[in-house]
Amino acid sequence: MQPGLTSIAGIENLTKLTYLLPELRYEIDLSPIAGLNVEVLQFYPTLPEEIDLTPIADMPNLKQIVIPNWEVPDSDSSRLADRIRELLPDIEITSSRLPNITG
């Protein structure tokens, strides 16, 4: 088995967390992130397609999702961006984190 997160249970207790970059290689439950105050969420294009992304819709302060190379047509990154846009059509998707997002 490759290294990586197999559960994010307990993350809901990190109430001051504003940036989250989970390196997810396995299908895991994202529901613990719902309700977090995260403003920037970064996903690697290796995110398994089976992961249910609906919990990110319940992140009240989410402003930006970072997906490296999401502009590359017909790539894992662009398919992930399409999935997120279906769920959150108004969310900003970028290839890199913008500095000072709250300022």
N, C-alpha and C positions, 0 to 999 in steps of 0.2 A: 504494500500500500504506500502511495506517495504521501509526503507530509502535507499538511493543510488542515484547516478547520473541519471538524466533523459535527460540531454543535456550537451555537452561539447563545445557548441558554445562559441567563444571568446578565447578558449585556444590557438588559432593560434597566439595571441598577446604575448604569453609568450616565446619570442625568445631565452632566455637564459636557458630555461628548458632543463636539460640533463637526468633526471630520471623521469619516469612517472609510477604511480601505480594507474590506475583508477579502482575503485571498481564498476564494471558494473553488474547490475542485470537485466537490461531492455534492450530491443533492441533499440539502439541509433545509430545515424550517427557518424561514426568515421572519416569522411572526414576532420574535422578541425585539426586532428593531422598530416595529410599529409604535408610534408615540414618542420615539426618541427626539431630542432637540437637534439632531444632526442637520447641518446646513449644506454640507458637501458629502456626497457619497460616491466613491470610486469603485468601479468594477473592472476586473480584468476580462478580456474577451474569452478567457477560458471558463467563464461561468457556465456551468452545465445548463443546457436548454430545459431540463426538467424542473429546475428551481422555480417555484411559484413566486413571482415578483409582486403580487398584490399588496403585501405588507408595506412596501415603500410608499404606497398611496396614502397611508395613515401617518406619515412623518410630517408634522405640522410646519416645521421650519425649513424643510428641504427646498433649496434654491437651485442646486446644480448637481448634475451627475456627470462624472468624468469617466469616459471610456476611451482609452488610448486607441488611436487610429480608426475611430468610428466612421470617418469619411470614406474609407476605402470600400468601393462598391463590392457587393457580394462576398463580404468577409464575415467572420464570426462577430467582429466588432459592430459592423453595420446591422447585422441581424439582431444583436442585442439592443442596439439603439432603437430599432423598429419596434421591438417588444415593449420597451420602456415608453416610447411615444404613444403606443396604443393605450397604455395605462395612464400616462400623464402627458397629455398632448401639449401642455404649456411649459413643461420643465425645460430648463436650459441644459443641453448636452454639449460637452466640450471634450477636447482631446487632452487637455491638461488643466490642472487646477488654476483658477484665476487668483492672484494674490489679493488679500485684503477684501474678501467678499462681503464682510459685514460693515466695512468702513465706508 
